[in-house]
Amino acid sequence: MGEGSELTKEEIGRYSRHLLIPGVGASGQRRLRNARVLVIGAGGLGSPVLMYLAAAGVGTIGVVEFDTVEVSNLQRQIVHSESAVGTPKGDSARSAIRALNSGVEVRWHDVRLSSRNAVNIFRQYDLIIDGTDNFATRYLVNDAAALAGKPYVWGAIYRFEGQVSVFWEAAPFGLGVNYRDLFPDPPAPGSVPSCAEGGVFGALCGTVGSLMATEAIKLVTGAGDALLGRVLIYDALTVSFRTIGIRKSTRAEAITELVDYDVLCGVTSTPVPVESEISARALADSLNRGEDVALIDVRMEGEWEISRLPGASRVPYEDFISGEALGRLPVDRPIVLYCKTGVRSAAALARLHEAGVASARHLAGGIEAWVADVDQTLAQY
């Protein structure tokens, strides 16, 4: 990234605290002004990243975001406000950035990042920042960044723990590593809960997002040593940091093309025969007729405490994976499994079918379908 023209008097006044720092100075500030940084997602991590990049004077900030602001976002996604609920996240983030720094150009990419558009979007920027919360998008960002020849900052959060690293396949001096060197294979579907399923401590997003913004600014200005080849792990409960090294994995295949990442990571539900699914309305009709159905909730305890179907019992998904669930299920009545969206219940159902419980079914669309089609008073999360 070049430095461009000299800073104006107004810029000197605004960024004076940067100009005083050895390793940043006027040269680094000019690089920030010339930099084009793309942030994937304006959510928990994207929020603090976007605000600190804007405050730092990054000249062009891109935002890839197609979702809308929900009330549940406000606990951690500080770039949005109550007045933005129901509006596009990208529009809300753009307004917040402009309110903080009118000198920043904001490019909102109102699309779902996919194998069809990722590389073309990435090539418009110098640096990518990935704050997404699902494995399919993380592998997509990694592979697209490698094909576009771009470095990227990665962050992840779950409950009270966060992780940050820098990946750059084409890094000089043989330091090139990518996300597949850390995770050669995606986890089994349902084995790693998302933040929507397992929760996240709101202030953790600020800590990890600030670390991600720090790495991005360091990469642009050339200050310090980047987290390339290292993963920083933060535990908010113990207030501890530790760093682990990353080496090129012998299992990680060369990245030559983009694939279907939903299939790779098992985002789509485990295939279920039509006769083994039941819709929310059909289940409600069955219960209203007084049919004796064993409703089995496979979600985590925190989800169970928020809301549940009437008369349900909880047998967590992990027990289906280990086989312990078989001894806890009724044998004298029909079984219907459910989760939040139908992904985990479909996977648990497959385990039951493998064990010979062929009559078991699952609720298509999960408790979200129940709320949409049967009982809108049930709490959502």
Salt bridges, closest charged atoms under 4 A:
GLU3 OE1 - ARG30 NH2 2.40
GLU3 OE2 - ARG31 NH2 3.32
GLU6 OE1 - ARG30 NH1 3.53
GLU11 OE1 - ARG33 NH1 2.81
ASP91 OD1 - ARG94 NH2 3.05
GLU105 OE2 - ARG107 NE 3.13
ASP126 OD1 - ARG36 NH2 2.90
ASP143 OD2 - ARG180 NH2 2.75
GLU169 OE1 - LYS248 NZ 3.37
ASP181 OD2 - LYS248 NZ 3.34
ASP185 OD2 - ARG251 NH2 1.89
GLU197 OE2 - ARG344 NH2 3.53
GLU215 OE2 - LYS218 NZ 2.80
GLU277 OE2 - HIS362 NE2 3.46
GLU291 OE2 - ARG289 NH2 2.96
ASP292 OD1 - ARG333 NH1 3.25
ASP297 OD2 - ARG299 NH2 2.64
GLU303 OE2 - ARG344 NH2 2.87
ASP319 OD2 - ARG328 NH1 2.49
ASP332 OD1 - ARG333 NE 3.90
GLU368 OE2 - LYS340 NZ 3.91
